[in-house]
């Protein structure tokens, strides 16, 4: 599928915004960015971005899809079924894509449940960002939960 985005502003990658540009996308690749006049006669689908700004997708380098910002995420997760945790991870992935995050790195989940969400989003089964997932956490909060807590030093 070929799409032409035009009408609004485009982020130039250097902190500026430019108007009067068209952005041609073929499949999942941007193939041309040029003044709108260069696309006169384009017969494919046109997306009007008037009153909007087109910018590259954003990459979130540190997320935990299985969490929801609770004060005690471990306690909440312990009270959830694996199915509910997986659905929460999918909901968080879809919230990310809706906010402009087109790729993310999940830095640890629970029992590899987030892998199903990763696979479904990466294959296009569900709408979501491209996900790179680390798997189970091995130490995220472990150190602080040990006797002496965060005050204890390695050494």
Secondary structure as UniProt FT lines:
FT   STRAND          2..6
FT   STRAND          9..11
FT   STRAND          17..18
FT   STRAND          21..26
FT   TURN            27..28
FT   STRAND          29..35
FT   HELIX           36..39
FT   TURN            40..41
FT   STRAND          45..48
FT   TURN            50..51
FT   STRAND          53..54
FT   STRAND          58..63
FT   TURN            65..66
FT   TURN            71..72
FT   HELIX           73..78
FT   HELIX           82..98
FT   TURN            99..100
FT   STRAND          101..106
FT   TURN            111..113
FT   HELIX           114..123
FT   STRAND          130..133
FT   TURN            140..142
FT   HELIX           143..145
FT   TURN            147..148
FT   HELIX           149..151
//
